[in-house]
Amino acid sequence: MLSFLNYPNTMYLAVIEALKFNAFPNPKVGAVLVDKDNQIKTMGHHRGKGTNHAEIEIIKNTRIDADDTLFVTLEPCFHTDTSPSCADELLKTNLKNIVVGDVDTDTRTNGKSISKLKNAGLNVSIINNVNNFINPNYNNKNLNNGSITYIGKIAKSNNNKITNDDITDEKYITNNSSLKLTHLLRATVDAILIGKNTLINDNPLLNVRHESLPKIEIEKYVLWGSDDRKIYDVIDRHFDKTFITTFDSTKPNIMNINDLTFQNLEEYLISQKISSLLVEGGNFVHKFFIESSSYDYFYKFTSDDDIKNGLLLDPIINDYLTDKLSLNKEISLKDNSLHIYN
Ligand SMILES: NC(=O)c1ccc[n+]([C@@H]2O[C@H](COP(=O)([O-])OP(=O)(O)OC[C@H]3O[C@@H](n4cnc5c(N)ncnc54)[C@H](OP(=O)(O)O)[C@@H]3O)[C@@H](O)[C@H]2O)c1
C-alpha cells in the first residue's frame, strides 16, 4: 500500500487528482502527464459515468510527445462503454511510457489493456495498490460480494499510549506527516466512525483537511451505547453526525439499533449506501470490529515519543494485527512510522 508515496511529484499527484471527484458508481481515477524532465504538462480526472475518463482528459488537454510519461491510477479501460476504450485512444497518440497504479479487476479490462499497450511497444510499469487506496471497495464491488471495506486506524506513542493525559499543549499523538496521510485516507472513504468518548474527549471534526481537496464530504457516525443523558448536551452541537444508539429518541440524528451487533450495524450502513468505512477507534471500538474480524486494512501510526500518562493500547489489537492480518508496508514519516496491515 501507498507505494505511490515513492513518486512524490507524479503518482502522488494523480492520487490527489483522482480524489477530487466522487465518480460513483465508477472508480475515482486520476492521471498526470509529465515531460522528459518530469515537469507536469497536464492532469486529468474522471467525474463519473458518461464523462471523460482521466486519460481522455489528458489527450484532449495537450499534445503527447514520445518522451512524455503518463501516470494513471488505474489500468486504462479496454472496452468501449459510455466512453471509448482508453487503451485504443492512447494508442492513437505518440505515448511511449505509461505508469499504471493497479491492474483493473473489472472483468472487461483485467490486464487486457496492459497487454495491448505492451504489445504495441509501450513501456508499461505497474506500481500496485494505488487504485486499492483510492477506491478501497473497488475489488469487493467487482467480486459482487456486496460487503463494506473496513479500514481501522490508530495513533499511538512509542510506549503504546493512545491518549495523552500529560500536561502538554500538544493535542495530537503523531506528527503533521501522519496527520496529512490520515486526511488523505479520510478522502478515500464514504464514512468515518468513532466512539462516544472520543467525541466528548477529543471533539474531532472528522472532515478532510487537505489543501487540494476542499470539497470532500464524508458521513460521520458515533457509536453511543447506553441511554446516557449526556448525549443531549452533545447532540445539538453535532448535527453533521449520526449517533448510532441502543435507545430511541425523536432527535433526527439518532439512529436506534437496539441490538447493536456488528451484523446489525453493517446492515444499517449498507442501507445508507456506505461501501467503505474508516474506523478511528480506541480500544473499545476497535475490539468491537476485531471480534467480527472485520478489518480489510489497518493503519497504525506510531510516534517516536513516550507519553507518561494515558490509556494503553489494548494488546488484543496488536495480537489481532499480527495473527489475523499481514504487515503489508512500513513507512517512515520523519519521527513517526506507519505500519499498514491487510
Ligand atoms: N489514539 C487514537 O488513535 C485514538 C483513537 C480513538 C480514540 N482514542 C481515545 O481512546 C478513548 C477510547 O475510545 P474507544 O474507541 O475505545 O471508545 P469510546 O470513544 O470510549 O466509546 C466507547 C463507547 O461507545 C459505545 N459503544 C461502542 N460500541 C458499542 C456497541 N457495539 N454497543 C453499544 N455501545 C457501543 C459504548 O457506549 P456506552 O458506554 O454508552 O454503552 C462505549 O462505552 C477515547 O476517549 C479517545 O480519547 C484514541
Ligand as a Chemical Component Dictionary entry (heavy atoms), coordinates in Angstrom:
data_LIG
# 
_chem_comp.id                   LIG 
_chem_comp.type                 NON-POLYMER 
_chem_comp.pdbx_formal_charge   0 
_chem_comp.three_letter_code    LIG 
# 
loop_
_chem_comp_atom.comp_id 
_chem_comp_atom.atom_id 
_chem_comp_atom.alt_atom_id 
_chem_comp_atom.type_symbol 
_chem_comp_atom.charge 
_chem_comp_atom.model_Cartn_x 
_chem_comp_atom.model_Cartn_y 
_chem_comp_atom.model_Cartn_z 
_chem_comp_atom.pdbx_ordinal 
LIG N1  N1  N 0  -5.006  7.391  19.614 1  
LIG C1  C1  C 0  -6.017  7.142  18.831 2  
LIG O1  O1  O 0  -5.856  6.886  17.640 3  
LIG C2  C2  C 0  -7.412  7.173  19.374 4  
LIG C3  C3  C 0  -8.497  6.978  18.506 5  
LIG C4  C4  C 0  -9.768  6.980  19.038 6  
LIG C5  C5  C 0  -9.944  7.160  20.382 7  
LIG N2  N2  N 1  -8.881  7.372  21.202 8  
LIG C6  C6  C 0  -9.056  7.571  22.663 9  
LIG O2  O2  O 0  -9.475  6.363  23.197 10 
LIG C7  C7  C 0  -10.545 6.573  24.090 11 
LIG C8  C8  C 0  -11.487 5.394  23.978 12 
LIG O3  O3  O 0  -12.043 5.291  22.676 13 
LIG P1  P1  P 0  -12.806 3.995  22.169 14 
LIG O4  O4  O 0  -12.779 3.998  20.689 15 
LIG O5  O5  O -1 -12.280 2.819  22.897 16 
LIG O6  O6  O 0  -14.263 4.142  22.540 17 
LIG P2  P2  P 0  -15.070 5.300  23.192 18 
LIG O7  O7  O 0  -14.932 6.542  22.405 19 
LIG O8  O8  O 0  -14.696 5.309  24.634 20 
LIG O9  O9  O 0  -16.527 4.758  23.017 21 
LIG C9  C9  C 0  -16.913 3.562  23.676 22 
LIG C10 C10 C 0  -18.400 3.642  23.915 23 
LIG O10 O10 O 0  -19.086 3.512  22.672 24 
LIG C11 C11 C 0  -20.305 2.842  22.886 25 
LIG N3  N3  N 0  -20.334 1.676  22.013 26 
LIG C12 C12 C 0  -19.422 1.317  21.129 27 
LIG N4  N4  N 0  -19.761 0.194  20.501 28 
LIG C13 C13 C 0  -20.909 -0.178 21.012 29 
LIG C14 C14 C 0  -21.743 -1.263 20.794 30 
LIG N5  N5  N 0  -21.495 -2.189 19.898 31 
LIG N6  N6  N 0  -22.853 -1.377 21.510 32 
LIG C15 C15 C 0  -23.126 -0.442 22.419 33 
LIG N7  N7  N 0  -22.358 0.616  22.665 34 
LIG C16 C16 C 0  -21.267 0.745  21.969 35 
LIG C17 C17 C 0  -20.347 2.447  24.350 36 
LIG O11 O11 O 0  -21.161 3.413  24.964 37 
LIG P3  P3  P 0  -21.907 3.189  26.382 38 
LIG O12 O12 O 0  -20.849 3.217  27.415 39 
LIG O13 O13 O 0  -22.835 4.348  26.450 40 
LIG O14 O14 O 0  -22.611 1.890  26.289 41 
LIG C18 C18 C 0  -18.899 2.542  24.768 42 
LIG O15 O15 O 0  -18.705 2.859  26.107 43 
LIG C19 C19 C 0  -11.202 7.866  23.674 44 
LIG O16 O16 O 0  -11.668 8.583  24.771 45 
LIG C20 C20 C 0  -10.119 8.598  22.898 46 
LIG O17 O17 O 0  -9.584  9.680  23.633 47 
LIG C21 C21 C 0  -7.620  7.366  20.735 48 
# 
loop_
_chem_comp_bond.comp_id 
_chem_comp_bond.atom_id_1 
_chem_comp_bond.atom_id_2 
_chem_comp_bond.value_order 
_chem_comp_bond.pdbx_ordinal 
LIG N1  C1  SING 1  
LIG C1  O1  DOUB 2  
LIG C1  C2  SING 3  
LIG C2  C3  SING 4  
LIG C2  C21 DOUB 5  
LIG C3  C4  DOUB 6  
LIG C4  C5  SING 7  
LIG C5  N2  DOUB 8  
LIG N2  C6  SING 9  
LIG N2  C21 SING 10 
LIG C6  O2  SING 11 
LIG C6  C20 SING 12 
LIG O2  C7  SING 13 
LIG C7  C8  SING 14 
LIG C7  C19 SING 15 
LIG C8  O3  SING 16 
LIG O3  P1  SING 17 
LIG P1  O4  DOUB 18 
LIG P1  O5  SING 19 
LIG P1  O6  SING 20 
LIG O6  P2  SING 21 
LIG P2  O7  DOUB 22 
LIG P2  O8  SING 23 
LIG P2  O9  SING 24 
LIG O9  C9  SING 25 
LIG C9  C10 SING 26 
LIG C10 O10 SING 27 
LIG C10 C18 SING 28 
LIG O10 C11 SING 29 
LIG C11 N3  SING 30 
LIG C11 C17 SING 31 
LIG N3  C12 SING 32 
LIG N3  C16 SING 33 
LIG C12 N4  DOUB 34 
LIG N4  C13 SING 35 
LIG C13 C14 SING 36 
LIG C13 C16 DOUB 37 
LIG C14 N5  SING 38 
LIG C14 N6  DOUB 39 
LIG N6  C15 SING 40 
LIG C15 N7  DOUB 41 
LIG N7  C16 SING 42 
LIG C17 O11 SING 43 
LIG C17 C18 SING 44 
LIG O11 P3  SING 45 
LIG P3  O12 DOUB 46 
LIG P3  O13 SING 47 
LIG P3  O14 SING 48 
LIG C18 O15 SING 49 
LIG C19 O16 SING 50 
LIG C19 C20 SING 51 
LIG C20 O17 SING 52 
# 
